[in-house]
Amino acid sequence: MDIKEATKNLTIAKEKISYQEEMKKHTTFQIGGPAECMIRIEEKEELKEVLEVAKRNNVPITILGNGSNLLVLDKGIKGITLKIKLEKIKIQEKNEAIEITVGSGEKLGKLAYKCLAEEITGLEELSGIPGTIGGAVRMNAGAHGKEMKDIIKTVKCMDYQGNEKEFTNEELEFEYRTSRFKKEKYIITEATLKLQKGKKEEIKAKMEEYATYRREKQPIEYPSAGSTFKRGKDFITAKLIDESGLKGYSVGDAEVSTKHCGFVINKGNATAKEVLELVNKIKEIIAQKYQKQIELEIEVIGEK
């Protein structure tokens, strides 16, 4: 069925729906072909309605947060792409702990600054991650020795039939850069974090320290999807890439950052094809030189 025909009776405001939407405008890599249909979701009822329409018309669904940690292929995305903008921050004091219930579309950075204003500590290490809460939970995002699993209490989500479910931290199967949400089809709607009261000056100092580290060590001046490769079990991937002489190696406008070899950056008009060609070359060289298999940390989606 034609996608416009399938979505024409949605009650969602028309300005929230677009067709042939260029994904390079919605990803931090600034790469990717068009989404056949993109819908901005701001309420859970909107999500339920779209899931019902998609199920009825057998239309595939793709979930998008802030578009970080993501490489969209050059042919784009078929079906409906849902840009999740479920936003809410509710702070409650529970004895010594602070519980924050946050919508999955909230950005980690915004939440970190809210915590700073409210003198709540525990999120400083993650404050520079350019993703949403939903994406961060899904991949168990981490930085500076802390991961989402360390602060999550519960997560609410919706299955593709529109049924709501809640998982505890223990049920989320968190591991390095993964969770049960990478294996099972759920859409994260909100998370409750367990944090503590802190001192504003100390929280601010920590956030500034991590922001300085990021500016100095990571190529944030170029579009990228963040750290491209996972850390190995017994090796540091970026170190092996550096020692292989691949710093600055490029395919078209896709380049191994000269600032941090764990990042592939977009120097201007890189295509997904160029990124994957570069990634495969890196994998091949590391396997030959060190007999190590390296894995992508970024997720690749779209039409091949």
TORTORTOR-29241 format. One line per 5 residues: for each residue x, y, z of N, C-alpha, C, CB. Coordinates in pm, whole numbers, always signed. Glycine has a CB too. Layout:
X,Y,Z,X,Y,Z,X,Y,Z,X,Y,Z; ...
***
This chain:
+84,-121,+0,+0,+0,+0,+88,+126,+0,-95,+0,+123; +41,+227,-73,+109,+356,-75,+112,+414,+66,+40,+454,-175; +228,+466,+107,+245,+514,+245,+154,+633,+276,+391,+553,+269; +129,+718,+178,+40,+833,+201,-104,+786,+221,+47,+932,+83; -141,+683,+147,-274,+625,+160,-290,+561,+298,-299,+519,+48
-185,+490,+342,-189,+420,+471,-200,+516,+588,-66,+333,+486; -142,+635,+573,-136,+730,+687,-236,+845,+676,+4,+787,+698; -317,+847,+571,-401,+965,+545,-508,+990,+652,-469,+950,+412; -552,+884,+723,-658,+902,+821,-609,+919,+964,-751,+785,+816; -478,+933,+982,-425,+955,+1116,-480,+1086,+1173,-270,+957,+1114
-511,+1087,+1302,-562,+1210,+1364,-448,+1301,+1413,-654,+1175,+1482; -326,+1255,+1397,-209,+1333,+1438,-198,+1459,+1351,-78,+1249,+1428; -159,+1571,+1412,-147,+1698,+1338,-59,+1681,+1216,-90,+1808,+1430; -103,+1734,+1102,-34,+1716,+974,+109,+1770,+976,-112,+1785,+864; +134,+1873,+1059,+270,+1929,+1062,+370,+1833,+1128,+270,+2063,+1136
+317,+1728,+1195,+406,+1630,+1257,+442,+1516,+1161,+341,+1572,+1382; +381,+1519,+1042,+402,+1411,+945,+470,+1467,+820,+268,+1343,+907; +577,+1401,+777,+643,+1443,+652,+679,+1320,+569,+772,+1529,+683; +692,+1341,+439,+725,+1232,+347,+857,+1261,+276,+611,+1212,+243; +930,+1153,+248,+1062,+1166,+183,+1152,+1265,+260,+1046,+1212,+36
+1154,+1247,+391,+1230,+1335,+479,+1377,+1292,+483,+1170,+1334,+622; +1466,+1382,+444,+1609,+1348,+439,+1663,+1317,+578,+1689,+1464,+376; +1717,+1198,+594,+1764,+1155,+725,+1893,+1225,+768,+1784,+1007,+725; +1964,+1282,+671,+2087,+1353,+710,+2056,+1475,+797,+2164,+1398,+584; +1929,+1519,+792,+1887,+1632,+877,+1851,+1585,+1019,+1766,+1704,+815
+1844,+1454,+1039,+1797,+1400,+1166,+1898,+1308,+1233,+1668,+1325,+1145; +2021,+1303,+1181,+2124,+1220,+1242,+2249,+1304,+1269,+2158,+1099,+1151; +2320,+1271,+1376,+2441,+1347,+1408,+2553,+1323,+1307,+2489,+1310,+1548; +2544,+1213,+1232,+2640,+1183,+1126,+2616,+1270,+1001,+2633,+1033,+1087; +2492,+1322,+991,+2448,+1401,+875,+2464,+1320,+745,+2529,+1533,+865
+2422,+1195,+755,+2429,+1101,+643,+2297,+1026,+637,+2551,+1001,+658; +2254,+990,+518,+2138,+901,+506,+2037,+947,+404,+2072,+887,+637; +1977,+851,+335,+1872,+879,+238,+1741,+913,+306,+1853,+760,+144; +1634,+929,+228,+1507,+976,+286,+1427,+870,+361,+1422,+1031,+178; +1358,+914,+466,+1258,+829,+532,+1130,+843,+449,+1236,+871,+685
+1073,+731,+412,+951,+733,+329,+842,+816,+398,+901,+588,+302; +828,+796,+529,+733,+875,+608,+792,+893,+747,+592,+807,+614; +797,+1017,+795,+844,+1043,+931,+732,+1108,+1011,+971,+1132,+930; +712,+1057,+1132,+607,+1112,+1219,+669,+1147,+1354,+490,+1010,+1236; +647,+1270,+1397,+697,+1316,+1527,+595,+1278,+1635,+723,+1471,+1526
+641,+1199,+1732,+553,+1149,+1837,+575,+1224,+1967,+575,+999,+1858; +470,+1294,+2014,+482,+1373,+2137,+393,+1321,+2250,+448,+1517,+2109; +304,+1228,+2217,+212,+1171,+2317,+203,+1020,+2296,+71,+1236,+2307; +180,+947,+2407,+170,+801,+2396,+51,+758,+2311,+159,+739,+2535; -57,+837,+2314,-175,+803,+2234,-143,+811,+2084,-292,+898,+2269
-58,+907,+2047,-15,+917,+1907,+62,+792,+1867,+73,+1044,+1885; +147,+746,+1957,+226,+625,+1931,+136,+505,+1910,+324,+599,+2047; +36,+490,+1997,-58,+378,+1985,-132,+382,+1851,-160,+380,+2101; -174,+502,+1813,-249,+515,+1688,-165,+476,+1567,-299,+659,+1671; -40,+521,+1563,+48,+489,+1450,+78,+339,+1447,+179,+570,+1458
+101,+279,+1562,+129,+135,+1567,+11,+55,+1513,+162,+92,+1711; -111,+100,+1546,-232,+32,+1498,-242,+42,+1345,-359,+94,+1564; -217,+161,+1292,-222,+183,+1146,-113,+100,+1076,-204,+335,+1113; +4,+98,+1133,+116,+23,+1074,+85,-126,+1072,+246,+48,+1152; +28,-175,+1182,-7,-318,+1190,-115,-353,+1088,-55,-353,+1333
-216,-267,+1080,-329,-292,+989,-285,-294,+843,-437,-185,+1008; -186,-209,+810,-143,-197,+671,-9,-267,+642,-132,-51,+635; +38,-342,+742,+164,-416,+727,+280,-324,+687,+147,-527,+624; +290,-210,+755,+395,-110,+727,+506,-124,+831,+336,+36,+727; +632,-135,+790,+741,-146,+888,+761,-17,+967,+871,-184,+817
+803,-32,+1092,+826,+81,+1183,+974,+90,+1218,+739,+67,+1312; +1028,+211,+1215,+1166,+237,+1260,+1159,+344,+1368,+1260,+281,+1141; +1235,+324,+1476,+1234,+417,+1588,+1359,+504,+1585,+1225,+341,+1722; +1338,+635,+1605,+1448,+731,+1603,+1439,+822,+1725,+1444,+815,+1473; +1554,+845,+1790,+1560,+942,+1900,+1628,+1068,+1848,+1636,+883,+2024
+1749,+1090,+1896,+1824,+1208,+1852,+1907,+1179,+1727,+1915,+1257,+1964; +1908,+1052,+1682,+1982,+1018,+1560,+2132,+1010,+1582,+1953,+1118,+1452; +2175,+997,+1708,+2317,+973,+1735,+2339,+822,+1735,+2363,+1039,+1872; +2465,+779,+1727,+2497,+636,+1729,+2430,+561,+1614,+2456,+575,+1862; +2408,+631,+1502,+2328,+576,+1394,+2385,+610,+1257,+2185,+626,+1404
+2389,+509,+1169,+2424,+531,+1029,+2305,+486,+945,+2556,+455,+988; +2243,+580,+875,+2130,+547,+787,+2185,+527,+646,+2020,+660,+789; +2147,+417,+584,+2198,+386,+451,+2145,+485,+346,+2159,+242,+412; +2215,+489,+231,+2189,+593,+131,+2053,+582,+63,+2295,+588,+26; +1993,+462,+64,+1861,+447,+1,+1748,+487,+96,+1840,+303,-46
+1784,+519,+221,+1684,+567,+316,+1610,+455,+388,+1585,+653,+245; +1493,+491,+443,+1417,+398,+529,+1275,+383,+476,+1414,+449,+676; +1236,+260,+452,+1099,+230,+407,+1002,+234,+525,+1094,+91,+339; +876,+255,+495,+772,+251,+598,+766,+380,+679,+796,+135,+691; +733,+365,+807,+716,+481,+896,+833,+489,+992,+582,+471,+973
+895,+606,+997,+1000,+633,+1095,+940,+722,+1203,+1126,+702,+1029; +947,+675,+1328,+890,+751,+1439,+1000,+827,+1510,+815,+658,+1537; +991,+959,+1507,+1086,+1042,+1582,+1024,+1066,+1720,+1118,+1179,+1508; +1080,+999,+1819,+1020,+999,+1953,+1055,+1127,+2028,+1066,+876,+2033; +952,+1206,+2057,+970,+1334,+2128,+888,+1336,+2257,+929,+1455,+2036
+881,+1220,+2323,+808,+1211,+2450,+894,+1279,+2557,+776,+1061,+2489; +849,+1397,+2601,+932,+1478,+2690,+862,+1506,+2822,+970,+1610,+2623; +931,+1474,+2931,+880,+1508,+3065,+992,+1483,+3164,+752,+1424,+3102; +999,+1566,+3267,+1094,+1547,+3376,+1019,+1568,+3507,+1218,+1645,+3364; +1008,+1461,+3587,+939,+1470,+3715,+1034,+1424,+3825,+807,+1383,+3715
+1060,+1511,+3921,+1158,+1483,+4028,+1085,+1456,+4159,+1257,+1601,+4044; +1122,+1344,+4225,+1062,+1309,+4355,+1172,+1272,+4454,+960,+1192,+4339; +1158,+1317,+4576,+1253,+1276,+4680,+1199,+1153,+4750,+1277,+1392,+4783; +1281,+1047,+4755,+1243,+921,+4821,+1349,+889,+4926,+1229,+803,+4717; +1322,+924,+5051,+1419,+909,+5159,+1549,+979,+5122,+1445,+758,+5190
+1659,+902,+5115,+1788,+964,+5083,+1805,+981,+4932,+1903,+880,+5139; +1730,+905,+4854,+1747,+905,+4708,+1656,+1006,+4640,+1720,+766,+4651; +1693,+1041,+4518,+1610,+1124,+4432,+1569,+1039,+4313,+1685,+1256,+4385; +1440,+1031,+4286,+1394,+958,+4168,+1346,+1058,+4063,+1280,+859,+4204; +1396,+1041,+3942,+1355,+1128,+3832,+1290,+1043,+3724,+1477,+1207,+3774
+1165,+1072,+3696,+1095,+1004,+3586,+1106,+1094,+3464,+945,+974,+3621; +1160,+1038,+3357,+1194,+1120,+3240,+1144,+1056,+3111,+1346,+1142,+3233; +1084,+1137,+3024,+1035,+1088,+2896,+1150,+1042,+2808,+956,+1198,+2824; +1125,+939,+2728,+1233,+879,+2648,+1288,+974,+2541,+1183,+753,+2582; +1213,+1079,+2508,+1259,+1174,+2407,+1343,+1288,+2463,+1142,+1230,+2335
+1356,+1294,+2596,+1440,+1398,+2656,+1587,+1371,+2627,+1416,+1405,+2809; +1662,+1477,+2601,+1805,+1460,+2575,+1880,+1451,+2707,+1860,+1577,+2491; +1982,+1366,+2707,+2064,+1347,+2827,+2125,+1479,+2875,+2176,+1244,+2800; +2173,+1559,+2780,+2235,+1687,+2815,+2139,+1780,+2886,+2288,+1754,+2691; +2016,+1787,+2836,+1914,+1874,+2899,+1884,+1826,+3040,+1783,+1876,+2814
+1872,+1694,+3056,+1844,+1638,+3188,+1961,+1666,+3284,+1819,+1487,+3178; +2083,+1656,+3234,+2201,+1681,+3317,+2200,+1825,+3370,+2330,+1654,+3237; +2163,+1920,+3286,+2160,+2060,+3329,+2044,+2086,+3426,+2148,+2152,+3208; +1935,+2011,+3409,+1824,+2020,+3504,+1870,+1968,+3641,+1699,+1939,+3453; +1946,+1858,+3639,+2000,+1802,+3763,+2097,+1899,+3830,+2071,+1668,+3735
+2177,+1967,+3750,+2269,+2067,+3803,+2190,+2177,+3876,+2356,+2128,+3689; +2086,+2226,+3811,+2004,+2333,+3869,+1937,+2290,+4000,+1896,+2378,+3769; +1902,+2158,+4006,+1832,+2107,+4125,+1928,+2045,+4227,+1729,+2003,+4083; +2058,+2057,+4200,+2162,+2000,+4288,+2146,+1850,+4308,+2159,+2069,+4423; +2132,+1780,+4194,+2119,+1633,+4195,+2241,+1575,+4125,+1986,+1586,+4125
+2308,+1482,+4192,+2430,+1424,+4137,+2408,+1281,+4089,+2541,+1427,+4241; +2495,+1234,+3997,+2488,+1097,+3947,+2483,+1088,+3797,+2369,+1029,+4005; +2459,+1203,+3731,+2446,+1201,+3585,+2562,+1272,+3515,+2314,+1267,+3545; +2656,+1326,+3593,+2761,+1410,+3535,+2842,+1340,+3427,+2855,+1456,+3645; +2879,+1214,+3451,+2963,+1141,+3355,+2896,+1124,+3219,+2999,+1004,+3412
+2763,+1119,+3220,+2687,+1093,+3097,+2638,+1221,+3030,+2569,+1004,+3127; +2670,+1336,+3089,+2612,+1464,+3045,+2652,+1505,+2903,+2651,+1572,+3140; +2763,+1453,+2853,+2807,+1492,+2719,+2759,+1400,+2608,+2955,+1498,+2715; +2688,+1293,+2644,+2640,+1199,+2541,+2525,+1264,+2464,+2593,+1064,+2607; +2539,+1275,+2330,+2440,+1351,+2252,+2317,+1270,+2210,+2506,+1406,+2129
+2260,+1196,+2305,+2145,+1114,+2271,+2027,+1142,+2360,+2182,+968,+2279; +1917,+1072,+2333,+1798,+1081,+2417,+1804,+973,+2524,+1669,+1068,+2333; +1718,+985,+2624,+1710,+884,+2730,+1677,+747,+2670,+1602,+924,+2835; +1582,+744,+2577,+1543,+616,+2517,+1659,+546,+2448,+1431,+638,+2417; +1731,+621,+2366,+1846,+563,+2296,+1956,+521,+2393,+1903,+662,+2196
+1978,+602,+2497,+2082,+572,+2595,+2050,+446,+2674,+2100,+690,+2691; +1921,+427,+2709,+1879,+305,+2780,+1896,+185,+2688,+1732,+317,+2828; +1849,+198,+2565,+1852,+86,+2471,+1992,+30,+2452,+1796,+129,+2336; +2092,+120,+2440,+2228,+72,+2415,+2314,+72,+2542,+2295,+159,+2309; +2252,+97,+2658,+2328,+108,+2783,+2449,+199,+2761,+2373,-33,+2832
+2421,+320,+2720,+2526,+418,+2691,+2610,+443,+2815,+2465,+551,+2641; +2737,+476,+2791,+2826,+499,+2904,+2939,+593,+2870,+2881,+369,+2953; +3000,+648,+2973,+3118,+734,+2958,+3184,+750,+3095,+3080,+874,+2898; +3315,+762,+3095,+3392,+789,+3217,+3361,+690,+3330,+3364,+931,+3265; +3343,+563,+3290,+3324,+458,+3391,+3183,+440,+3441,+3409,+486,+3505
+3089,+516,+3388,+2949,+502,+3431,+2862,+464,+3311,+2896,+633,+3496; +2762,+378,+3334,+2668,+338,+3230,+2525,+363,+3279,+2687,+189,+3191; +2432,+362,+3185,+2291,+384,+3221,+2243,+281,+3323,+2203,+378,+3096; +2292,+160,+3314,+2249,+54,+3407,+2274,+91,+3553,+2320,-77,+3374; +2372,+180,+3576,+2407,+219,+3713,+2305,+314,+3776,+2544,+284,+3714
+2220,+376,+3695,+2127,+475,+3751,+1980,+446,+3719,+2162,+612,+3698; +1954,+341,+3641,+1815,+308,+3604,+1747,+229,+3715,+1811,+229,+3472; +1625,+270,+3749,+1542,+193,+3842,+1441,+108,+3763,+1469,+287,+3942; +1359,+177,+3682,+1260,+106,+3598,+1249,+175,+3462,+1121,+102,+3669; +1198,+101,+3365,+1175,+156,+3231,+1037,+114,+3184,+1286,+109,+3131
+959,+211,+3135,+829,+179,+3074,+844,+178,+2923,+719,+282,+3117; +770,+90,+2860,+779,+78,+2714,+645,+31,+2658,+894,-20,+2672; +640,+22,+2526,+520,-22,+2456,+561,-124,+2351,+444,+99,+2391; +487,-235,+2342,+517,-329,+2235,+450,-281,+2106,+470,-473,+2272; +474,-351,+1996,+426,-303,+1867,+275,-326,+1847,+502,-372,+1755
+210,-385,+1950,+64,-398,+1949,+0,-287,+2032,+21,-536,+2003; +83,-200,+2091,+32,-88,+2170,+12,-118,+2317,-97,-43,+2113; +59,-237,+2362,+48,-273,+2503,+164,-214,+2582,+44,-427,+2520; +132,-157,+2701,+237,-97,+2783,+293,-198,+2883,+183,+26,+2857; +422,-185,+2909,+490,-277,+3000,+597,-201,+3077,+553,-397,+2922
+628,-250,+3198,+734,-189,+3278,+835,-296,+3318,+675,-119,+3404; +964,-263,+3305,+1072,-353,+3345,+1153,-291,+3457,+1163,-386,+3225; +1199,-375,+3550,+1294,-329,+3652,+1435,-336,+3593,+1282,-415,+3783; +1529,-274,+3661,+1668,-277,+3617,+1715,-420,+3593,+1759,-208,+3721; +1683,-509,+3687,+1728,-649,+3679,+1672,-720,+3556,+1688,-725,+3806
+1553,-679,+3513,+1489,-745,+3398,+1539,-691,+3264,+1338,-727,+3406; +1619,-585,+3267,+1657,-517,+3142,+1777,-579,+3071,+1687,-373,+3171; +1842,-678,+3137,+1952,-753,+3074,+2062,-662,+3020,+1898,-840,+2962; +2098,-562,+3101,+2203,-469,+3060,+2339,-540,+3050,+2213,-352,+3160; +2407,-515,+2940,+2546,-556,+2923,+2616,-443,+2850,+2558,-692,+2845
+2744,-462,+2819,+2820,-356,+2753,+2753,-317,+2621,+2965,-401,+2728; +2705,-195,+2614,+2641,-134,+2497,+2522,-214,+2442,+2743,-117,+2387; +2450,-278,+2531,+2329,-347,+2488,+2232,-367,+2606,+2365,-484,+2424; +2108,-403,+2571,+2005,-433,+2671,+1902,-522,+2601,+1937,-300,+2730; +1799,-561,+2673,+1696,-647,+2612,+1624,-575,+2498,+1594,-691,+2719
+1632,-440,+2496,+1563,-363,+2392,+1631,-379,+2255,+1557,-215,+2430; +1752,-429,+2253,+1818,-455,+2124,+1778,-591,+2069,+1971,-448,+2140; +1720,-675,+2156,+1682,-810,+2113,+1531,-824,+2095,+1732,-913,+2215; +1456,-743,+2168,+1310,-755,+2165,+1247,-624,+2116,+1255,-792,+2305; +1131,-637,+2053,+1067,-520,+1990,+977,-444,+2088,+987,-562,+1869
+1039,-348,+2155,+966,-256,+2242,+1007,-114,+2209,+992,-289,+2393; +917,-19,+2234,+949,+123,+2217,+952,+184,+2357,+844,+196,+2124; +1066,+235,+2397,+1081,+293,+2530,+1003,+424,+2537,+1231,+315,+2565; +923,+440,+2643,+843,+563,+2657,+892,+651,+2772,+697,+528,+2678; +939,+588,+2881,+995,+667,+2991,+1083,+581,+3080,+883,+731,+3074
+1168,+647,+3157,+1257,+576,+3249,+1257,+648,+3383,+1401,+565,+3192; +1272,+572,+3490,+1289,+632,+3622,+1433,+607,+3666,+1187,+572,+3725; +1503,+717,+3698,+1643,+711,+3738,+1654,+731,+3888,+1727,+817,+3662; +1754,+664,+3948,+1778,+678,+4091,+1908,+755,+4110,+1784,+539,+4162; +1898,+876,+4164,+2014,+963,+4182,+2018,+1012,+4328,+2009,+1083,+4083
+2108,+1106,+4358,+2121,+1156,+4495,+2132,+1308,+4497,+2243,+1092,+4564; +2108,+1364,+4612,+2134,+1508,+4631,+2285,+1530,+4632,+2068,+1562,+4764; +2327,+1643,+4574,+2469,+1674,+4571,+2490,+1823,+4593,+2532,+1630,+4438; +2614,+1866,+4571,+2647,+2007,+4586,+2669,+2067,+4447,+2773,+2027,+4675; +2603,+2179,+4424,+2603,+2242,+4291,+2745,+2264,+4238,+2529,+2374,+4297
+2834,+2317,+4323,+2970,+2349,+4277,+3042,+2222,+4231,+3051,+2419,+4389; +3023,+2112,+4307,+3091,+1986,+4273,+3033,+1926,+4144,+3076,+1884,+4389; +2902,+1932,+4129,+2837,+1879,+4009,+2885,+1958,+3886,+2681,+1887,+4021; +2885,+2090,+3900,+2926,+2178,+3790,+3072,+2153,+3752,+2907,+2326,+3829; +3159,+2138,+3851,+3301,+2114,+3826,+3321,+1983,+3749,+3379,+2109,+3959
+3248,+1879,+3789,+3257,+1749,+3721,+3211,+1760,+3576,+3172,+1643,+3795; +3096,+1825,+3556,+3043,+1840,+3420,+3139,+1917,+3331,+2906,+1911,+3423; +3199,+2021,+3386,+3296,+2100,+3309,+3420,+2019,+3276,+3336,+2227,+3386; +3464,+1938,+3372,+3582,+1851,+3350,+3556,+1753,+3235,+3616,+1773,+3480; +3437,+1691,+3235,+3405,+1594,+3130,+3383,+1663,+2996,+3280,+1514,+3168
+3327,+1783,+2997,+3306,+1859,+2873,+3441,+1899,+2812,+3220,+1986,+2899; +3536,+1938,+2896,+3670,+1974,+2849,+3739,+1853,+2788,+3755,+2032,+2965; +3727,+1739,+2855,+3784,+1614,+2804,+3729,+1583,+2665,+3754,+1496,+2901; +3597,+1598,+2651,+3532,+1568,+2524,+3581,+1660,+2413,+3379,+1580,+2538; +3593,+1789,+2444,+3640,+1886,+2345,+3784,+1858,+2302,+3630,+2029,+2400
+3866,+1819,+2400,+4008,+1798,+2372,+4037,+1664,+2306,+4086,+1810,+2498; +3960,+1560,+2342,+3993,+1424,+2298,+3905,+1370,+2185,+3983,+1332,+2414; +3788,+1431,+2165,+3696,+1377,+2065,+3671,+1479,+1953,+3563,+1338,+2132; +3647,+1430,+1830,+3631,+1520,+1715,+3491,+1579,+1704,+3664,+1447,+1588; +3449,+1653,+1809,+3311,+1702,+1811,+3288,+1816,+1711,+3274,+1749,+1951
+3396,+1864,+1648,+3383,+1970,+1548,+3335,+1916,+1413,+3516,+2042,+1530; +3330,+1781,+1399,+3281,+1719,+1275,+3159,+1632,+1305,+3393,+1633,+1209; +3070,+1616,+1206,+2958,+1524,+1225,+3010,+1380,+1238,+2859,+1534,+1107; +2955,+1307,+1334,+2988,+1165,+1350,+2871,+1099,+1420,+3122,+1145,+1430; +2881,+968,+1437,+2778,+896,+1513,+2830,+861,+1651,+2733,+769,+1437
+2931,+935,+1696,+2995,+903,+1823,+3101,+797,+1804,+2890,+857,+1926; +3133,+726,+1910,+3233,+619,+1903,+3186,+513,+1804,+3258,+557,+2044; +3267,+486,+1702,+3223,+398,+1592,+3232,+251,+1629,+3307,+424,+1468; +3335,+216,+1706,+3361,+74,+1737,+3348,+46,+1886,+3499,+34,+1689; +3306,-77,+1917,+3303,-122,+2056,+3445,-148,+2105,+3216,-249,+2070
+3461,-135,+2235,+3586,-176,+2298,+3596,-328,+2291,+3594,-126,+2447; +3716,-380,+2269,+3734,-525,+2267,+3741,-581,+2408,+3861,-562,+2190; +3725,-713,+2421,+3732,-775,+2554,+3870,-760,+2617,+3694,-923,+2546; +3973,-771,+2532,+4109,-763,+2584,+4196,-664,+2506,+4173,-902,+2581; +4131,-567,+2442,+4207,-466,+2367,+4125,-339,+2352,+4248,-520,+2229
+4196,-228,+2328,+4132,-100,+2301,+4133,-78,+2151,+4203,+19,+2377; +4017,-78,+2091,+4005,-74,+1945,+4075,+48,+1884,+3858,-74,+1905; +4052,+166,+1942,+4112,+289,+1888,+4265,+280,+1886,+4069,+411,+1971; +4323,+215,+1987,+4469,+199,+1996,+4521,+113,+1880,+4509,+136,+2134; +4450,+4,+1853,+4491,-84,+1742,+4481,-13,+1607,+4405,-212,+1741
+4375,+67,+1591,+4357,+142,+1466,+4472,+242,+1449,+4219,+216,+1464; +4506,+309,+1557,+4617,+406,+1556,+4748,+337,+1521,+4628,+476,+1693; +4776,+226,+1590,+4902,+153,+1568,+4911,+91,+1429,+4917,+44,+1673; +4797,+76,+1364,+4795,+22,+1228,+4822,+128,+1122,+4660,-44,+1200; +4840,+253,+1168,+4868,+363,+1075,+4745,+413,+1001,+4970,+319,+975
+4627,+388,+1060,+4502,+425,+992,+4448,+562,+1031,+4397,+320,+1020; +4516,+631,+1121,+4474,+766,+1160,+4470,+855,+1035,+4570,+827,+1269; +4356,+917,+1009,+4343,+1004,+891,+4310,+929,+762,+4470,+1080,+872; +4303,+796,+768,+4269,+717,+648,+4126,+751,+606,+4285,+562,+676; +4103,+767,+480,+3969,+806,+436,+3923,+734,+311,+3966,+954,+411
+3792,+730,+297,+3726,+685,+174,+3626,+795,+143,+3655,+541,+189; +3651,+869,+36,+3567,+986,+7,+3576,+1083,+124,+3420,+945,-19; +3460,+1128,+174,+3457,+1222,+286,+3443,+1152,+421,+3344,+1319,+268; +3448,+1019,+423,+3449,+944,+549,+3594,+924,+591,+3374,+805,+535; +3625,+964,+716,+3765,+961,+759,+3780,+911,+902,+3827,+1100,+747
+3890,+836,+926,+3926,+801,+1063,+3981,+928,+1127,+4031,+681,+1068; +3916,+974,+1233,+3956,+1100,+1295,+4103,+1100,+1337,+3869,+1128,+1416; +4171,+1211,+1310,+4310,+1226,+1352,+4317,+1262,+1501,+4382,+1333,+1267; +4203,+1298,+1558,+4197,+1335,+1700,+4173,+1213,+1788,+4086,+1439,+1724; +4091,+1121,+1738,+4058,+998,+1812,+4024,+890,+1711,+3937,+1022,+1912
+4109,+788,+1705,+4094,+685,+1601,+3971,+596,+1617,+4216,+598,+1599; +3902,+608,+1730,+3780,+530,+1748,+3658,+593,+1682,+3752,+513,+1894; +3677,+711,+1621,+3567,+783,+1556,+3588,+789,+1405,+3555,+925,+1614; +3484,+753,+1331,+3480,+783,+1187,+3398,+910,+1174,+3418,+662,+1101; +3453,+1009,+1103,+3385,+1139,+1092,+3342,+1166,+948,+3477,+1252,+1142
+3249,+1258,+934,+3201,+1304,+804,+3267,+1439,+775,+3042,+1315,+801; +3362,+1440,+682,+3438,+1562,+654,+3359,+1662,+569,+3568,+1527,+584; +3243,+1620,+519,+3164,+1712,+437,+3039,+1647,+380,+3248,+1766,+325; +3060,+1564,+278,+2945,+1500,+212,+2961,+1349,+204,+2925,+1558,+72; +3005,+1289,+313,+3025,+1144,+315,+2892,+1072,+293,+3088,+1101,+449
+2900,+958,+228,+2783,+872,+210,+2797,+752,+303,+2769,+825,+60; +2685,+684,+326,+2689,+563,+408,+2777,+458,+342,+2545,+507,+431; +2773,+452,+209,+2856,+356,+134,+3004,+379,+164,+2830,+369,-18; +3045,+506,+169,+3185,+538,+199,+3221,+500,+342,+3211,+688,+176; +3130,+527,+435,+3155,+492,+576,+3174,+342,+590,+3039,+540,+666
+3086,+264,+528,+3093,+118,+540,+3217,+62,+471,+2967,+54,+482; +3254,+121,+360,+3376,+79,+291,+3497,+102,+381,+3392,+155,+157; +3500,+219,+446,+3609,+253,+538,+3610,+158,+658,+3595,+399,+585; +3493,+134,+716,+3480,+45,+831,+3529,-96,+797,+3334,+40,+880; +3488,-145,+680,+3527,-281,+640,+3678,-292,+617,+3452,-322,+512
+3737,-186,+565,+3883,-182,+545,+3954,-188,+681,+3925,-53,+468; +3904,-110,+777,+3962,-110,+912,+3952,-250,+974,+3891,-5,+1003; +3834,-310,+965,+3812,-445,+1020,+3910,-545,+960,+3668,-491,+994; +3926,-537,+829,+4013,-628,+755,+4159,-615,+801,+4002,-601,+604; +4207,-492,+813,+4346,-466,+852,+4372,-510,+996,+4379,-316,+836
+4278,-482,+1086,+4294,-522,+1227,+4294,-674,+1239,+4181,-461,+1315; +4208,-739,+1164,+4203,-886,+1166,+4334,-946,+1115,+4084,-938,+1081; +4389,-888,+1008,+4516,-938,+951,+4633,-916,+1046,+4544,-870,+816; +4641,-794,+1102,+4758,-757,+1184,+4755,-816,+1325,+4767,-607,+1193; +4636,-821,+1383,+4628,-858,+1526,+4540,-981,+1553,+4575,-741,+1605
+4479,-1036,+1449,+4386,-1148,+1465,+4274,-1113,+1564,+4462,-1275,+1513; +4229,-988,+1557,+4120,-941,+1643,+4000,-903,+1556,+4166,-819,+1731; +3882,-943,+1601,+3759,-906,+1531,+3699,-785,+1603,+3658,-1026,+1527; +3685,-673,+1530,+3625,-555,+1595,+3479,-540,+1551,+3705,-427,+1560; +3400,-488,+1643,+3256,-475,+1618,+3214,-329,+1618,+3175,-552,+1723
+3111,-300,+1537,+3056,-164,+1535,+2980,-136,+1663,+2964,-145,+1414; +2995,-14,+1714,+2910,+33,+1823,+2789,+104,+1764,+2989,+127,+1918; +2809,+169,+1650,+2697,+239,+1585,+2602,+138,+1519,+2749,+340,+1479; +2478,+176,+1508,+2377,+90,+1446,+2356,+133,+1302,+2243,+95,+1526; +2346,+36,+1213,+2325,+64,+1071,+2183,+26,+1036,+2427,-14,+982
+2106,+122,+983,+1966,+94,+946,+1937,+146,+806,+1870,+157,+1049; +1826,+98,+748,+1784,+147,+618,+1791,+43,+509,+1867,+263,+579; +1763,+88,+387,+1753,+0,+270,+1889,-21,+204,+1656,+58,+168; +1924,-147,+184,+2050,-179,+116,+2031,-173,-35,+2101,-318,+157
***
